[in-house]
């Protein structure tokens, strides 16, 4: 259980950063 608690935040942060990066890329494409 502790292993998951330590591993999850890193995994979530990675997913969130990836989603934000994709969202930002879409926004930039729309701007052009």
C-alpha positions, -999 to 999 in steps of 0.1 A, spaced: 0 0 0 28 24 9 45 16 -24 14 28 -43 11 59 -23 47 68 -32 44 58 -69 9 73 -76 18 110 -71 46 108 -96 24 89 -121 -4 114 -117 19 144 -121 33 128 -153 -2 123 -167 -14 158 -157 17 174 -172 12 154 -205 -25 165 -206 -16 201 -200 11 199 -227 -14 185 -252 -41 211 -242 -16 239 -246 -5 226 -280 -42 225 -291 -47 261 -279 -16 272 -298 -29 255 -330 -63 272 -326 -46 306 -322 -28 303 -356 
